[in-house]
């Protein structure tokens, strides 16, 4: 894999590259000292994976990641931070993982083992298979296949899945953009997992609901979304 290392601290960049260079999974390296240089190198170098410091002046790592996500085939992103509490924000930007400073040989090896020998397309596919959430101070992930539905709850989004539910900061619109092939809007406040929609029901009062495999709760289908849902199931 080709790796781009982005950090405003030269010693931090050198440390990460030294650790990565001892691993056979990484074949080429470039370094950037700020967000703008990172975006330019992402275009010219076409890295498979970007190791990106969150806390940088002018353009933060989170802002860089948002711009990288706009690429036709975005590189995978691993955030590097001195503040573990930033990790959830990082993972919600579809990062494949994060490292806490000071980065150690053990943490890099564990992360690389999780990723395996993946090319750029495979890394992109892998990061789109799960959603991250926080539970009791711990960051957890749920596989897309295990999600039943998501609903807007005030300033948050409730994600309901096999085994429980949680609140996340991402909006329904952002979820739609990040996982375009996984969810179908049944109502302006609800996204259903396409793979789990089993039937469309029409009730005596003229309203409609969809049944979700594995979930006892039926989801209301609004008039606005009815044709789209019906077409999806036909």
C-alpha positions in Angstrom: 0.0 0.0 0.0 1.1 3.6 -0.7 0.9 5.7 2.5 0.7 9.4 2.9 1.6 10.8 6.3 0.2 14.2 7.3 1.4 16.0 10.5 2.6 19.5 11.1 5.3 18.1 13.4 8.3 16.8 11.4 9.4 14.4 14.1 6.0 12.9 14.3 5.9 12.3 10.6 9.3 10.7 10.6 8.3 8.4 13.6 5.2 7.1 11.8 7.1 6.5 8.5 9.9 4.7 10.4 7.3 2.4 12.0 5.5 1.8 8.7 8.7 1.2 6.7 9.4 -1.9 8.8 6.2 -3.5 7.6 6.0 -5.3 4.2 2.4 -4.1 3.7 3.6 -0.5 2.9 5.5 0.0 -0.4 5.9 3.8 -0.8 5.6 6.9 1.3 5.0 10.6 1.0 4.8 13.3 3.8 2.8 16.5 4.1 3.1 19.2 6.7 -0.3 20.7 6.3 -3.8 20.1 4.9 -3.3 21.9 1.6 -0.1 20.0 0.8 -1.9 16.8 1.9 -4.7 17.4 -0.7 -2.2 18.1 -3.4 -0.2 15.0 -2.7 -3.4 12.9 -2.5 -4.1 14.0 -6.1 -0.6 13.4 -7.4 0.6 10.5 -5.3 -2.7 8.7 -5.1 -2.1 7.0 -1.7 -4.1 3.9 -0.7 -4.1 5.1 2.9 -3.5 8.5 4.7 -2.2 8.7 8.2 -3.7 12.1 9.2 -3.1 14.1 12.3 -6.3 15.7 13.6 -4.8 18.8 15.4 -3.2 20.9 12.7 -3.3 24.7 12.2 -5.3 26.4 9.4 -6.9 23.2 8.2 -7.6 20.4 10.7 -7.3 16.7 9.9 -11.1 16.4 10.1 -11.5 19.1 7.4 -8.9 17.4 5.2 -10.7 14.1 5.6 -14.0 15.7 4.5 -12.3 16.9 1.3 -10.7 13.5 0.7 -14.1 11.9 0.9 -15.1 14.0 -2.1 -12.6 12.2 -4.3 -14.0 9.7 -6.8 -12.0 7.0 -5.1 -11.0 8.4 -1.7 -8.0 6.9 0.1 -8.6 5.2 3.4 -7.9 7.4 6.4 -6.3 6.6 9.7 -6.5 9.5 12.1 -3.7 10.3 14.5 -4.5 12.2 17.7 -3.2 13.1 21.1 -6.8 13.3 22.3 -8.6 9.9 22.3 -12.0 11.8 22.8 -11.6 13.0 19.2 -11.7 9.4 17.9 -15.4 9.2 17.6 -15.6 12.3 15.4 -12.8 10.7 13.3 -14.6 7.4 12.9 -17.8 9.1 11.9 -15.9 10.6 8.9 -15.6 7.0 7.7 -12.0 6.5 8.9 -10.8 2.9 9.0 -9.2 3.5 12.4 -7.1 5.8 14.6 -3.8 5.9 16.4 -3.2 7.7 19.7 0.0 9.7 20.1 2.7 8.8 20.8 2.3 6.3 18.1 3.9 2.9 19.0 5.1 -0.1 17.1 2.5 -2.2 18.7 -0.4 0.1 17.8 0.7 0.3 14.2 1.1 -3.4 13.9 -2.4 -4.1 15.4 -4.0 -1.6 13.0 -2.2 -3.0 10.0 -3.2 -6.5 10.9 -6.8 -5.4 11.1 -6.6 -3.9 7.6 -4.7 -6.8 6.1 -3.1 -6.6 2.6 -5.8 -4.5 1.0 -5.7 -2.3 -2.0 -7.3 1.1 -2.2 -10.6 -0.1 -3.4 -10.8 -2.8 -0.8 -10.0 -0.3 2.0 -12.7 2.0 0.7 -15.2 -0.9 0.7 -14.2 -2.0 4.2 -14.8 1.4 5.8 -18.3 1.6 4.3 -19.4 -1.7 6.1 -19.9 -0.3 9.6 -21.1 2.7 11.6 -19.3 3.9 14.8 -21.0 5.0 18.0 -20.0 5.7 21.6 -21.2 3.6 24.5 -20.2 4.2 28.1 -17.0 6.1 27.0 -16.0 3.3 24.6 -16.1 3.6 20.8 -17.9 0.7 19.2 -18.9 -0.2 15.6 -22.0 -2.0 14.2 -21.9 -3.7 10.9 -24.3 -2.3 8.3 -25.9 -5.7 7.8 -26.9 -5.7 11.5 -28.6 -2.3 11.4 -32.4 -2.2 11.2 -33.1 1.5 10.8 -32.0 5.0 11.7 -34.3 7.8 12.9 -33.8 11.5 13.5 -34.0 12.4 17.2 -33.7 16.1 17.9 -30.0 16.9 17.3 -29.0 13.3 17.0 -29.7 10.2 15.0 -30.9 7.0 16.7 -29.5 3.8 15.2 -31.4 0.6 16.0 -29.6 -2.7 15.4 -29.6 -6.3 16.4 -28.5 -6.1 20.0 -29.5 -2.6 20.9 -29.5 1.0 19.9 -27.4 4.1 20.2 -27.3 7.9 19.4 -24.8 9.2 16.9 -24.0 12.8 15.8 -24.3 12.1 12.0 -27.5 13.4 10.4 -29.7 11.2 8.2 -28.6 13.2 5.2 -24.9 12.5 6.0 -25.7 8.8 6.5 -27.4 8.7 3.0 -24.3 10.3 1.5 -21.8 8.0 3.2 -23.8 4.8 2.6 -25.7 5.4 -0.6 -26.4 1.8 -1.4 -27.3 0.7 2.1 -30.3 2.7 3.2 -33.7 3.7 1.9 -35.7 6.7 3.2 -39.2 5.7 4.2 -40.0 9.0 5.9 -38.2 12.3 6.2 -37.1 11.2 9.7 -36.3 7.5 8.9 -33.8 5.5 6.9 -34.4 1.7 6.6 -31.7 -0.9 5.8 -32.5 -1.9 2.3 -31.4 -5.5 2.9 -33.8 -5.9 5.8 -37.0 -4.4 4.2 -39.2 -7.5 3.7 -42.7 -6.2 2.9 -44.9 -3.1 2.3 -48.2 -3.1 4.2 -51.3 -1.0 3.5 -53.6 -0.4 6.4 -57.4 0.2 6.5 -56.9 3.9 7.2 -54.8 4.3 4.0 -51.4 4.6 5.8 -48.4 2.4 4.9 -45.7 0.7 6.8 -42.7 -1.6 6.0 -41.7 -4.7 7.8 -38.0 -5.0 8.8 -36.5 -8.5 9.1 -35.4 -9.2 12.6 -37.2 -6.1 14.0 -40.7 -6.1 15.6 -41.1 -2.4 14.9 -42.8 -1.5 11.6 -41.7 1.7 10.0 -44.2 4.3 8.8 -43.9 5.2 5.0 -44.8 8.7 4.2 -46.9 9.7 1.2 -43.9 11.4 -0.3 -41.7 8.3 -0.1 -44.4 5.7 -0.9 -43.7 5.4 -4.6 -40.0 5.1 -4.0 -40.5 2.4 -1.4 -43.0 0.5 -3.6 -40.7 0.7 -6.6 -37.8 -0.7 -4.5 -39.9 -3.7 -3.5 -41.4 -4.4 -6.8 
